[in-house]
Amino acid sequence: MITRAIDSDNDWRFGNGSGNYLSEQDALMQNIKTRIQSFYGDCYFDLTAGIDWFNLLGAKSQAAIKNAIAVVILNTTGVQSIDSLELKLDENRQLAITYSVTSIYGTTTTTTTTV
């Protein structure tokens, strides 16, 4: 798996040749992150992709949010299993999602994504 890298503002990186691309585990983890941050119905070529953040965050059902995130992670190509998944909502209404997955690349990586 190879994908174009994104920067901290979630924009594609340019100007560094092959350094602008990620492969294997790094590409997979970036793919998971962008899929988690996607909003349901926002992708013009797949209106069923993404998480229904507006309704889930309004309902304040942490179990429903956790389930939606788990479905997105498990449906990501290359992911074999979720080893752990934790959610933390802070006083600034930022949701930190910490997850650990086992992938086809044989390693387990823990990543925190903020929504």
C-alpha positions in Angstrom: 0.0 0.0 0.0 1.3 3.4 -1.0 -0.5 6.7 -0.4 0.4 10.4 -0.5 1.3 11.8 2.9 -0.7 14.5 4.6 0.6 17.2 6.9 -0.7 18.4 10.3 -3.5 20.4 8.6 -4.6 17.3 6.6 -3.4 18.7 3.3 -1.4 16.7 0.8 2.3 17.1 1.1 4.2 18.3 -2.0 7.8 19.3 -3.0 9.7 16.4 -1.5 9.6 13.8 -4.3 9.2 10.3 -3.0 9.3 11.7 0.6 5.7 12.8 0.0 4.5 9.2 0.1 3.9 6.7 2.8 4.0 2.9 2.4 2.8 -0.2 4.3 2.1 0.4 8.0 2.4 4.2 7.8 0.1 4.4 4.8 -2.4 2.1 6.6 -2.4 4.2 9.8 -2.9 7.4 7.8 -5.8 5.7 5.9 -7.5 4.8 9.2 -7.1 8.3 10.5 -8.6 10.0 7.5 -11.5 7.4 7.4 -12.2 8.2 11.1 -12.2 11.9 10.4 -14.6 11.6 7.4 -18.2 12.6 7.7 -21.0 10.4 6.6 -22.3 11.4 3.1 -19.4 13.8 2.5 -17.6 11.7 -0.1 -19.2 12.2 -3.5 -18.3 8.8 -4.9 -19.3 6.8 -1.8 -22.1 8.6 0.1 -22.2 5.7 2.7 -18.6 6.2 3.7 -17.6 8.0 6.9 -19.1 8.4 10.4 -22.3 10.2 11.2 -20.5 12.6 13.6 -23.3 15.2 13.8 -25.9 12.8 15.1 -23.5 10.6 17.2 -21.9 13.5 19.0 -25.3 15.1 19.6 -26.7 12.0 21.2 -23.7 11.7 23.5 -23.8 7.9 23.4 -20.2 6.9 23.8 -21.0 3.2 23.0 -22.6 4.2 19.6 -19.6 6.4 18.8 -17.1 3.6 19.8 -19.1 1.1 17.7 -19.1 3.4 14.6 -15.3 4.0 14.9 -14.7 0.3 15.3 -16.7 -0.5 12.1 -14.7 2.1 10.2 -11.4 0.7 11.4 -12.3 -2.9 10.8 -13.5 -2.0 7.3 -10.2 -0.4 6.4 -8.3 -2.5 3.9 -5.3 -4.1 5.6 -6.7 -4.2 9.2 -7.0 -7.6 10.7 -8.2 -6.8 14.2 -8.5 -4.0 16.7 -6.5 -4.7 19.9 -7.7 -1.7 21.8 -10.0 1.3 21.3 -10.4 4.1 23.9 -12.3 7.4 23.7 -11.7 10.5 25.9 -13.8 13.6 25.6 -12.1 16.7 27.2 -13.5 19.9 28.6 -12.9 21.6 25.2 -15.2 19.1 23.5 -12.3 17.4 21.7 -12.6 13.7 21.3 -9.3 11.8 21.5 -9.5 8.4 19.9 -6.7 6.0 20.8 -6.5 2.7 19.0 -4.2 -0.2 18.5 -4.6 -2.4 15.5 -3.0 -5.6 14.0 -2.5 -5.3 10.3 -1.4 -7.4 7.3 2.0 -5.9 8.0 2.2 -7.9 11.2 2.7 -5.0 13.6 0.6 -3.3 16.2 0.5 0.5 16.3 -1.2 2.8 18.7 -2.4 6.1 17.3 -4.4 9.0 18.8 -6.7 10.9 16.5 -8.6 14.0 17.6 -12.0 14.9 16.2 
